[in-house]
Amino acid sequence: MKPNSPLQIFKAMYRYGRIPFRRWSSTGKPTAFVLGLSPWKDFIQDWLPNEAIHRRDKSFTRFEFYLSIVPWVLADRQSKMYVWGYKHPDYVETFCKRFNVPLIRIEDGFIRSVALGATKAPPLSLCFDSSVLYFDPTGRSDLEEIIDTRDFAGDPELVNRARRGIDLLLSTRLSKYNTSEDVDVETIYGPKTRRRVLVVGQVEGDMSIIKGCNLKIDNNDLVRIAARENPDAQIIYKPHPEVLHGTRKDPPQSNPDLVRSFALVLDQDITLADAFKTVDHVYTITSLSGFEALIRGIKVTCLGMPFYAGWGATDDRQLCERRTARRSVEEIFAAAYLLYPKYFDPILRKEISFEEALALLQWMKENRAVAGKASGVTPAVPAGSSRALLRPLLAGASKEKIDTIRQLLDVLDPPRKPKLPLKPKAPPKAKRWPLKASGG
């Protein structure tokens, strides 16, 4: 059969064009096509309970897209497209713009999880943006719209809630990711005899740098700039946790050893709360860590244009002409942490508030830390340790409570698959040589 024969095209249309109309009619929900998400991100179904979800993983082609998705999107004008960040083919965005199909981008929120995203830990917060994502200053994101147009002066309760939220975030010492270790930072930094400048590294090649910085710059360049502009200061460089843990190697990251001659490189993954102690100035490209420094009253220099830059709260080296409003740190926090993202409890499977998400994250981190200390292993939690610690809670508990605790433990401490014994190898068969016919 020829590659482009009518029969092959018909088979492809039949294979990729089957859409379960009965499911649509039975649910009565608008259809959401979720494209390009990794298979492990099946949690997205819980975040969109009011939509009938049809997922396609990263392997779909242009041919499949136009045969299996486009006809049904055009037939149902209430359909939406969901994509993760900017990890989608260009033709998806082109199609959505041409036919006015909502294209909604998904990204992790600012309070995510105990473990790193690279370890496939489910998020507690997600951002859904119908324009561009918050880290992309080339367009006007929904977050930028909130910061620019929201009447914060007319909503004092929101600003007061933001102040309480900042105090709560600082008191819990939580961050976006929470795998780092608590340390006595004075033993690392040494006595403070001069100004301290902390350089916060990022994953080079990350989309936040590609979209948010108009300079070609890596982490080592950032360290050199900070050292050149602060010749009398102690320069401290904190590489990104994913770089330290080795979970991000593509593209290759700059070598911290090249800046050790004039900067103290933190080889240990310490918490941001500890890293910020006694620091007078923070340099970053576009990292969220810069905003976490701002809420601590530390001066921040941004080489790129993150969501919190351009509003008068930071020292900016890149301009965004759209951002003309002057906003306080509390107002930016209210937009970014209270109004823009959604928060979701992965155990109870319901939407929650920022304050509830922070309390849940703190509980998860404390439980993991206690389990690790009890087992003598830090920071990883061995299978069964947290279950042993919480076993007293199961005594006399209701079935609903037991189910909830079990689900929570499956997230905090996934049960290990039992290792099956290796099958003994069968002895090699003796070679059978053909018999030669004997002469008569």
BAPAFI-307719 format. One record per residue (C-alpha): x, y, z. Coordinates in steps of 0.1 Angstrom, whole numbers, padded with zeros to 4 digits. Layout:
REM BAPAFI-307719
<rec c1="X" c2="Y" c3="Z"/>
...
END
This chain:
REM BAPAFI-307719
<rec c1="0000" c2="0000" c3="0000"/>
<rec c1="0014" c2="0034" c3="-0010"/>
<rec c1="0022" c2="0058" c3="0019"/>
<rec c1="-0004" c2="0083" c3="0008"/>
<rec c1="-0030" c2="0060" c3="-0006"/>
<rec c1="-0067" c2="0068" c3="0000"/>
<rec c1="-0070" c2="0036" c3="0021"/>
<rec c1="-0043" c2="0047" c3="0044"/>
<rec c1="-0058" c2="0082" c3="0048"/>
<rec c1="-0092" c2="0066" c3="0055"/>
<rec c1="-0077" c2="0043" c3="0081"/>
<rec c1="-0060" c2="0073" c3="0098"/>
<rec c1="-0092" c2="0093" c3="0098"/>
<rec c1="-0110" c2="0063" c3="0114"/>
<rec c1="-0083" c2="0057" c3="0140"/>
<rec c1="-0077" c2="0093" c3="0150"/>
<rec c1="-0111" c2="0107" c3="0143"/>
<rec c1="-0132" c2="0087" c3="0167"/>
<rec c1="-0145" c2="0110" c3="0194"/>
<rec c1="-0169" c2="0097" c3="0221"/>
<rec c1="-0200" c2="0118" c3="0214"/>
<rec c1="-0220" c2="0098" c3="0239"/>
<rec c1="-0196" c2="0110" c3="0267"/>
<rec c1="-0202" c2="0146" c3="0257"/>
<rec c1="-0240" c2="0142" c3="0257"/>
<rec c1="-0240" c2="0123" c3="0290"/>
<rec c1="-0218" c2="0148" c3="0309"/>
<rec c1="-0232" c2="0180" c3="0294"/>
<rec c1="-0199" c2="0197" c3="0301"/>
<rec c1="-0178" c2="0218" c3="0277"/>
<rec c1="-0150" c2="0200" c3="0261"/>
<rec c1="-0114" c2="0206" c3="0271"/>
<rec c1="-0086" c2="0193" c3="0249"/>
<rec c1="-0054" c2="0190" c3="0271"/>
<rec c1="-0024" c2="0187" c3="0248"/>
<rec c1="0013" c2="0180" c3="0254"/>
<rec c1="0012" c2="0172" c3="0291"/>
<rec c1="0035" c2="0144" c3="0304"/>
<rec c1="0016" c2="0112" c3="0311"/>
<rec c1="0022" c2="0115" c3="0349"/>
<rec c1="0004" c2="0149" c3="0350"/>
<rec c1="-0030" c2="0131" c3="0352"/>
<rec c1="-0038" c2="0153" c3="0382"/>
<rec c1="-0051" c2="0179" c3="0357"/>
<rec c1="-0084" c2="0161" c3="0356"/>
<rec c1="-0091" c2="0170" c3="0392"/>
<rec c1="-0083" c2="0207" c3="0385"/>
<rec c1="-0110" c2="0209" c3="0357"/>
<rec c1="-0140" c2="0192" c3="0372"/>
<rec c1="-0165" c2="0211" c3="0352"/>
<rec c1="-0151" c2="0202" c3="0318"/>
<rec c1="-0150" c2="0169" c3="0298"/>
<rec c1="-0113" c2="0163" c3="0293"/>
<rec c1="-0097" c2="0147" c3="0263"/>
<rec c1="-0059" c2="0143" c3="0267"/>
<rec c1="-0032" c2="0139" c3="0241"/>
<rec c1="0003" c2="0134" c3="0252"/>
<rec c1="0035" c2="0149" c3="0236"/>
<rec c1="0036" c2="0124" c3="0207"/>
<rec c1="0008" c2="0137" c3="0185"/>
<rec c1="0017" c2="0149" c3="0151"/>
<rec c1="0003" c2="0177" c3="0129"/>
<rec c1="-0016" c2="0150" c3="0109"/>
<rec c1="-0032" c2="0136" c3="0140"/>
<rec c1="-0040" c2="0171" c3="0153"/>
<rec c1="-0059" c2="0182" c3="0122"/>
<rec c1="-0077" c2="0148" c3="0119"/>
<rec c1="-0085" c2="0139" c3="0155"/>
<rec c1="-0090" c2="0172" c3="0172"/>
<rec c1="-0096" c2="0201" c3="0148"/>
<rec c1="-0129" c2="0188" c3="0133"/>
<rec c1="-0145" c2="0183" c3="0167"/>
<rec c1="-0132" c2="0217" c3="0181"/>
<rec c1="-0149" c2="0234" c3="0151"/>
<rec c1="-0180" c2="0214" c3="0156"/>
<rec c1="-0182" c2="0223" c3="0193"/>
<rec c1="-0176" c2="0261" c3="0196"/>
<rec c1="-0174" c2="0258" c3="0234"/>
<rec c1="-0143" c2="0237" c3="0232"/>
<rec c1="-0110" c2="0249" c3="0248"/>
<rec c1="-0074" c2="0240" c3="0244"/>
<rec c1="-0051" c2="0236" c3="0274"/>
<rec c1="-0013" c2="0233" c3="0270"/>
<rec c1="0015" c2="0232" c3="0295"/>
<rec c1="0036" c2="0263" c3="0292"/>
<rec c1="0049" c2="0268" c3="0258"/>
<rec c1="0056" c2="0231" c3="0251"/>
<rec c1="0033" c2="0228" c3="0221"/>
<rec c1="0038" c2="0229" c3="0183"/>
<rec c1="0033" c2="0263" c3="0167"/>
<rec c1="0004" c2="0250" c3="0146"/>
<rec c1="-0017" c2="0246" c3="0177"/>
<rec c1="-0015" c2="0283" c3="0186"/>
<rec c1="-0019" c2="0293" c3="0149"/>
<rec c1="-0051" c2="0273" c3="0147"/>
<rec c1="-0065" c2="0287" c3="0179"/>
<rec c1="-0058" c2="0323" c3="0169"/>
<rec c1="-0074" c2="0318" c3="0134"/>
<rec c1="-0106" c2="0303" c3="0147"/>
<rec c1="-0109" c2="0321" c3="0181"/>
<rec c1="-0105" c2="0290" c3="0201"/>
<rec c1="-0095" c2="0297" c3="0237"/>
<rec c1="-0059" c2="0286" c3="0243"/>
<rec c1="-0052" c2="0284" c3="0280"/>
<rec c1="-0016" c2="0278" c3="0293"/>
<rec c1="-0009" c2="0259" c3="0325"/>
<rec c1="0021" c2="0264" c3="0347"/>
<rec c1="0031" c2="0256" c3="0383"/>
<rec c1="0021" c2="0282" c3="0409"/>
<rec c1="0043" c2="0300" c3="0435"/>
<rec c1="0035" c2="0275" c3="0463"/>
<rec c1="0041" c2="0241" c3="0447"/>
<rec c1="0051" c2="0211" c3="0467"/>
<rec c1="0076" c2="0197" c3="0492"/>
<rec c1="0096" c2="0179" c3="0465"/>
<rec c1="0109" c2="0193" c3="0432"/>
<rec c1="0086" c2="0192" c3="0401"/>
<rec c1="0112" c2="0171" c3="0383"/>
<rec c1="0105" c2="0143" c3="0408"/>
<rec c1="0068" c2="0142" c3="0396"/>
<rec c1="0054" c2="0155" c3="0429"/>
<rec c1="0018" c2="0168" c3="0424"/>
<rec c1="0014" c2="0206" c3="0427"/>
<rec c1="-0006" c2="0224" c3="0453"/>
<rec c1="-0011" c2="0254" c3="0430"/>
<rec c1="-0014" c2="0260" c3="0393"/>
<rec c1="-0017" c2="0291" c3="0371"/>
<rec c1="-0042" c2="0291" c3="0342"/>
<rec c1="-0035" c2="0320" c3="0318"/>
<rec c1="-0056" c2="0328" c3="0287"/>
<rec c1="-0030" c2="0352" c3="0273"/>
<rec c1="0007" c2="0345" c3="0280"/>
<rec c1="0022" c2="0331" c3="0311"/>
<rec c1="0032" c2="0353" c3="0340"/>
<rec c1="0070" c2="0350" c3="0332"/>
<rec c1="0065" c2="0362" c3="0296"/>
<rec c1="0068" c2="0400" c3="0293"/>
<rec c1="0065" c2="0398" c3="0255"/>
<rec c1="0027" c2="0399" c3="0260"/>
<rec c1="0003" c2="0410" c3="0287"/>
<rec c1="-0005" c2="0381" c3="0310"/>
<rec c1="-0036" c2="0378" c3="0331"/>
<rec c1="-0013" c2="0384" c3="0362"/>
<rec c1="0001" c2="0416" c3="0346"/>
<rec c1="-0035" c2="0427" c3="0339"/>
<rec c1="-0044" c2="0422" c3="0376"/>
<rec c1="-0014" c2="0441" c3="0389"/>
<rec c1="-0019" c2="0470" c3="0365"/>
<rec c1="-0056" c2="0475" c3="0367"/>
<rec c1="-0068" c2="0462" c3="0401"/>
<rec c1="-0080" c2="0489" c3="0424"/>
<rec c1="-0060" c2="0480" c3="0455"/>
<rec c1="-0066" c2="0513" c3="0472"/>
<rec c1="-0104" c2="0505" c3="0471"/>
<rec c1="-0099" c2="0470" c3="0485"/>
<rec c1="-0081" c2="0475" c3="0518"/>
<rec c1="-0091" c2="0440" c3="0531"/>
<rec c1="-0073" c2="0424" c3="0502"/>
<rec c1="-0041" c2="0443" c3="0510"/>
<rec c1="-0044" c2="0434" c3="0547"/>
<rec c1="-0049" c2="0398" c3="0537"/>
<rec c1="-0017" c2="0401" c3="0516"/>
<rec c1="0002" c2="0415" c3="0546"/>
<rec c1="-0010" c2="0386" c3="0567"/>
<rec c1="-0001" c2="0362" c3="0539"/>
<rec c1="0034" c2="0376" c3="0537"/>
<rec c1="0038" c2="0372" c3="0575"/>
<rec c1="0025" c2="0337" c3="0573"/>
<rec c1="0049" c2="0328" c3="0545"/>
<rec c1="0079" c2="0342" c3="0563"/>
<rec c1="0070" c2="0325" c3="0596"/>
<rec c1="0066" c2="0291" c3="0580"/>
<rec c1="0099" c2="0295" c3="0560"/>
<rec c1="0082" c2="0279" c3="0530"/>
<rec c1="0090" c2="0285" c3="0494"/>
<rec c1="0079" c2="0272" c3="0460"/>
<rec c1="0099" c2="0241" c3="0464"/>
<rec c1="0108" c2="0228" c3="0499"/>
<rec c1="0135" c2="0201" c3="0495"/>
<rec c1="0163" c2="0223" c3="0509"/>
<rec c1="0179" c2="0218" c3="0543"/>
<rec c1="0177" c2="0242" c3="0573"/>
<rec c1="0212" c2="0251" c3="0584"/>
<rec c1="0231" c2="0276" c3="0606"/>
<rec c1="0241" c2="0299" c3="0577"/>
<rec c1="0266" c2="0318" c3="0598"/>
<rec c1="0288" c2="0287" c3="0598"/>
<rec c1="0288" c2="0288" c3="0560"/>
<rec c1="0289" c2="0326" c3="0554"/>
<rec c1="0313" c2="0333" c3="0582"/>
<rec c1="0314" c2="0366" c3="0603"/>
<rec c1="0299" c2="0395" c3="0585"/>
<rec c1="0325" c2="0422" c3="0579"/>
<rec c1="0311" c2="0438" c3="0548"/>
<rec c1="0280" c2="0440" c3="0526"/>
<rec c1="0266" c2="0407" c3="0513"/>
<rec c1="0253" c2="0401" c3="0479"/>
<rec c1="0234" c2="0369" c3="0471"/>
<rec c1="0232" c2="0357" c3="0435"/>
<rec c1="0203" c2="0333" c3="0429"/>
<rec c1="0209" c2="0309" c3="0401"/>
<rec c1="0183" c2="0295" c3="0378"/>
<rec c1="0180" c2="0265" c3="0354"/>
<rec c1="0197" c2="0278" c3="0323"/>
<rec c1="0175" c2="0272" c3="0292"/>
<rec c1="0144" c2="0276" c3="0314"/>
<rec c1="0115" c2="0292" c3="0295"/>
<rec c1="0113" c2="0320" c3="0321"/>
<rec c1="0148" c2="0332" c3="0310"/>
<rec c1="0141" c2="0326" c3="0273"/>
<rec c1="0109" c2="0346" c3="0274"/>
<rec c1="0118" c2="0370" c3="0302"/>
<rec c1="0153" c2="0382" c3="0294"/>
<rec c1="0164" c2="0400" c3="0262"/>
<rec c1="0201" c2="0393" c3="0270"/>
<rec c1="0220" c2="0361" c3="0264"/>
<rec c1="0232" c2="0354" c3="0299"/>
<rec c1="0240" c2="0325" c3="0321"/>
<rec c1="0244" c2="0321" c3="0359"/>
<rec c1="0281" c2="0327" c3="0358"/>
<rec c1="0276" c2="0359" c3="0339"/>
<rec c1="0251" c2="0370" c3="0366"/>
<rec c1="0277" c2="0363" c3="0393"/>
<rec c1="0303" c2="0383" c3="0374"/>
<rec c1="0280" c2="0413" c3="0370"/>
<rec c1="0271" c2="0413" c3="0407"/>
<rec c1="0308" c2="0411" c3="0416"/>
<rec c1="0317" c2="0439" c3="0392"/>
<rec c1="0290" c2="0462" c3="0405"/>
<rec c1="0298" c2="0454" c3="0442"/>
<rec c1="0336" c2="0452" c3="0444"/>
<rec c1="0337" c2="0456" c3="0482"/>
<rec c1="0309" c2="0431" c3="0490"/>
<rec c1="0310" c2="0394" c3="0498"/>
<rec c1="0295" c2="0376" c3="0467"/>
<rec c1="0275" c2="0345" c3="0475"/>
<rec c1="0262" c2="0323" c3="0447"/>
<rec c1="0233" c2="0299" c3="0453"/>
<rec c1="0229" c2="0275" c3="0423"/>
<rec c1="0193" c2="0262" c3="0415"/>
<rec c1="0183" c2="0231" c3="0435"/>
<rec c1="0176" c2="0211" c3="0403"/>
<rec c1="0212" c2="0218" c3="0392"/>
<rec c1="0225" c2="0207" c3="0426"/>
<rec c1="0204" c2="0176" c3="0427"/>
<rec c1="0213" c2="0168" c3="0391"/>
<rec c1="0177" c2="0165" c3="0379"/>
<rec c1="0182" c2="0191" c3="0352"/>
<rec c1="0211" c2="0186" c3="0328"/>
<rec c1="0197" c2="0195" c3="0294"/>
<rec c1="0209" c2="0220" c3="0282"/>
<rec c1="0243" c2="0218" c3="0299"/>
<rec c1="0245" c2="0242" c3="0329"/>
<rec c1="0274" c2="0266" c3="0335"/>
<rec c1="0301" c2="0254" c3="0358"/>
<rec c1="0301" c2="0271" c3="0393"/>
<rec c1="0338" c2="0263" c3="0397"/>
<rec c1="0345" c2="0291" c3="0372"/>
<rec c1="0334" c2="0318" c3="0397"/>
<rec c1="0348" c2="0303" c3="0429"/>
<rec c1="0378" c2="0326" c3="0428"/>
<rec c1="0357" c2="0356" c3="0437"/>
<rec c1="0324" c2="0342" c3="0450"/>
<rec c1="0313" c2="0318" c3="0478"/>
<rec c1="0295" c2="0290" c3="0460"/>
<rec c1="0268" c2="0272" c3="0480"/>
<rec c1="0273" c2="0235" c3="0472"/>
<rec c1="0247" c2="0226" c3="0498"/>
<rec c1="0211" c2="0230" c3="0490"/>
<rec c1="0200" c2="0253" c3="0518"/>
<rec c1="0166" c2="0269" c3="0522"/>
<rec c1="0161" c2="0304" c3="0508"/>
<rec c1="0150" c2="0315" c3="0543"/>
<rec c1="0185" c2="0307" c3="0556"/>
<rec c1="0202" c2="0320" c3="0524"/>
<rec c1="0186" c2="0354" c3="0528"/>
<rec c1="0198" c2="0359" c3="0563"/>
<rec c1="0223" c2="0388" c3="0567"/>
<rec c1="0220" c2="0395" c3="0529"/>
<rec c1="0218" c2="0431" c3="0518"/>
<rec c1="0212" c2="0427" c3="0481"/>
<rec c1="0200" c2="0400" c3="0457"/>
<rec c1="0208" c2="0396" c3="0420"/>
<rec c1="0186" c2="0374" c3="0398"/>
<rec c1="0177" c2="0371" c3="0361"/>
<rec c1="0139" c2="0363" c3="0364"/>
<rec c1="0137" c2="0340" c3="0394"/>
<rec c1="0108" c2="0339" c3="0418"/>
<rec c1="0134" c2="0340" c3="0446"/>
<rec c1="0138" c2="0376" c3="0438"/>
<rec c1="0103" c2="0383" c3="0449"/>
<rec c1="0108" c2="0362" c3="0481"/>
<rec c1="0137" c2="0385" c3="0488"/>
<rec c1="0115" c2="0415" c3="0483"/>
<rec c1="0089" c2="0404" c3="0508"/>
<rec c1="0119" c2="0403" c3="0533"/>
<rec c1="0128" c2="0439" c3="0526"/>
<rec c1="0159" c2="0431" c3="0506"/>
<rec c1="0170" c2="0451" c3="0476"/>
<rec c1="0166" c2="0431" c3="0444"/>
<rec c1="0183" c2="0437" c3="0410"/>
<rec c1="0167" c2="0419" c3="0380"/>
<rec c1="0186" c2="0414" c3="0348"/>
<rec c1="0154" c2="0402" c3="0331"/>
<rec c1="0117" c2="0411" c3="0335"/>
<rec c1="0100" c2="0388" c3="0359"/>
<rec c1="0063" c2="0394" c3="0369"/>
<rec c1="0073" c2="0415" c3="0399"/>
<rec c1="0097" c2="0438" c3="0380"/>
<rec c1="0087" c2="0471" c3="0363"/>
<rec c1="0064" c2="0482" c3="0391"/>
<rec c1="0089" c2="0503" c3="0410"/>
<rec c1="0097" c2="0477" c3="0436"/>
<rec c1="0130" c2="0464" c3="0420"/>
<rec c1="0162" c2="0477" c3="0404"/>
<rec c1="0155" c2="0468" c3="0367"/>
<rec c1="0180" c2="0465" c3="0339"/>
<rec c1="0153" c2="0456" c3="0314"/>
<rec c1="0123" c2="0478" c3="0307"/>
<rec c1="0087" c2="0470" c3="0299"/>
<rec c1="0069" c2="0501" c3="0286"/>
<rec c1="0035" c2="0487" c3="0294"/>
<rec c1="0042" c2="0486" c3="0332"/>
<rec c1="0036" c2="0522" c3="0342"/>
<rec c1="0017" c2="0517" c3="0375"/>
<rec c1="0036" c2="0519" c3="0407"/>
<rec c1="0028" c2="0490" c3="0431"/>
<rec c1="0039" c2="0480" c3="0465"/>
<rec c1="0052" c2="0446" c3="0474"/>
<rec c1="0020" c2="0438" c3="0492"/>
<rec c1="-0001" c2="0447" c3="0462"/>
<rec c1="0021" c2="0425" c3="0439"/>
<rec c1="0018" c2="0397" c3="0465"/>
<rec c1="-0020" c2="0400" c3="0465"/>
<rec c1="-0021" c2="0397" c3="0428"/>
<rec c1="0004" c2="0369" c3="0424"/>
<rec c1="-0004" c2="0347" c3="0454"/>
<rec c1="-0041" c2="0354" c3="0462"/>
<rec c1="-0058" c2="0363" c3="0429"/>
<rec c1="-0039" c2="0348" c3="0400"/>
<rec c1="-0033" c2="0311" c3="0409"/>
<rec c1="-0056" c2="0283" c3="0419"/>
<rec c1="-0049" c2="0261" c3="0449"/>
<rec c1="-0060" c2="0225" c3="0452"/>
<rec c1="-0058" c2="0198" c3="0479"/>
<rec c1="-0046" c2="0166" c3="0461"/>
<rec c1="-0059" c2="0145" c3="0490"/>
<rec c1="-0094" c2="0158" c3="0495"/>
<rec c1="-0095" c2="0167" c3="0458"/>
<rec c1="-0111" c2="0201" c3="0463"/>
<rec c1="-0101" c2="0237" c3="0456"/>
<rec c1="-0086" c2="0255" c3="0487"/>
<rec c1="-0074" c2="0290" c3="0496"/>
<rec c1="-0038" c2="0302" c3="0497"/>
<rec c1="-0038" c2="0300" c3="0535"/>
<rec c1="-0051" c2="0265" c3="0535"/>
<rec c1="-0025" c2="0255" c3="0509"/>
<rec c1="0003" c2="0269" c3="0530"/>
<rec c1="-0010" c2="0251" c3="0561"/>
<rec c1="-0011" c2="0218" c3="0541"/>
<rec c1="0024" c2="0224" c3="0527"/>
<rec c1="0038" c2="0231" c3="0561"/>
<rec c1="0022" c2="0199" c3="0575"/>
<rec c1="0036" c2="0179" c3="0546"/>
<rec c1="0071" c2="0193" c3="0551"/>
<rec c1="0070" c2="0187" c3="0589"/>
<rec c1="0057" c2="0152" c3="0585"/>
<rec c1="0084" c2="0144" c3="0560"/>
<rec c1="0111" c2="0159" c3="0582"/>
<rec c1="0100" c2="0140" c3="0613"/>
<rec c1="0098" c2="0108" c3="0594"/>
<rec c1="0133" c2="0113" c3="0580"/>
<rec c1="0147" c2="0121" c3="0615"/>
<rec c1="0130" c2="0091" c3="0631"/>
<rec c1="0146" c2="0068" c3="0605"/>
<rec c1="0180" c2="0084" c3="0605"/>
<rec c1="0177" c2="0092" c3="0568"/>
<rec c1="0175" c2="0128" c3="0556"/>
<rec c1="0159" c2="0142" c3="0535"/>
<rec c1="0144" c2="0111" c3="0518"/>
<rec c1="0116" c2="0093" c3="0536"/>
<rec c1="0120" c2="0055" c3="0535"/>
<rec c1="0089" c2="0034" c3="0527"/>
<rec c1="0068" c2="0028" c3="0558"/>
<rec c1="0084" c2="0053" c3="0582"/>
<rec c1="0056" c2="0079" c3="0580"/>
<rec c1="0030" c2="0051" c3="0581"/>
<rec c1="0046" c2="0039" c3="0614"/>
<rec c1="0045" c2="0075" c3="0628"/>
<rec c1="0008" c2="0079" c3="0620"/>
<rec c1="-0003" c2="0045" c3="0629"/>
<rec c1="-0017" c2="0057" c3="0663"/>
<rec c1="-0040" c2="0081" c3="0644"/>
<rec c1="-0057" c2="0051" c3="0627"/>
<rec c1="-0068" c2="0036" c3="0660"/>
<rec c1="-0106" c2="0041" c3="0663"/>
<rec c1="-0107" c2="0064" c3="0633"/>
<rec c1="-0137" c2="0065" c3="0609"/>
<rec c1="-0134" c2="0049" c3="0575"/>
<rec c1="-0134" c2="0083" c3="0558"/>
<rec c1="-0105" c2="0095" c3="0580"/>
<rec c1="-0085" c2="0063" c3="0574"/>
<rec c1="-0090" c2="0066" c3="0536"/>
<rec c1="-0079" c2="0103" c3="0537"/>
<rec c1="-0048" c2="0094" c3="0557"/>
<rec c1="-0039" c2="0065" c3="0534"/>
<rec c1="-0043" c2="0088" c3="0504"/>
<rec c1="-0021" c2="0114" c3="0520"/>
<rec c1="0006" c2="0088" c3="0528"/>
<rec c1="0006" c2="0076" c3="0492"/>
<rec c1="0015" c2="0112" c3="0482"/>
<rec c1="0041" c2="0118" c3="0509"/>
<rec c1="0055" c2="0083" c3="0510"/>
<rec c1="0047" c2="0063" c3="0479"/>
<rec c1="0047" c2="0025" c3="0487"/>
<rec c1="0075" c2="0007" c3="0470"/>
<rec c1="0067" c2="-0020" c3="0445"/>
<rec c1="0079" c2="-0054" c3="0459"/>
<rec c1="0109" c2="-0067" c3="0442"/>
<rec c1="0102" c2="-0100" c3="0426"/>
<rec c1="0128" c2="-0127" c3="0430"/>
<rec c1="0148" c2="-0132" c3="0398"/>
<rec c1="0140" c2="-0163" c3="0379"/>
<rec c1="0169" c2="-0187" c3="0378"/>
<rec c1="0184" c2="-0189" c3="0344"/>
<rec c1="0178" c2="-0221" c3="0326"/>
<rec c1="0209" c2="-0240" c3="0319"/>
<rec c1="0222" c2="-0236" c3="0284"/>
<rec c1="0210" c2="-0263" c3="0261"/>
<rec c1="0236" c2="-0287" c3="0248"/>
<rec c1="0244" c2="-0281" c3="0212"/>
<rec c1="0232" c2="-0308" c3="0189"/>
<rec c1="0255" c2="-0315" c3="0161"/>
<rec c1="0242" c2="-0330" c3="0130"/>
<rec c1="0252" c2="-0367" c3="0127"/>
<rec c1="0273" c2="-0377" c3="0099"/>
<rec c1="0261" c2="-0406" c3="0079"/>
<rec c1="0284" c2="-0436" c3="0085"/>
<rec c1="0298" c2="-0454" c3="0056"/>
<rec c1="0283" c2="-0489" c3="0050"/>
END
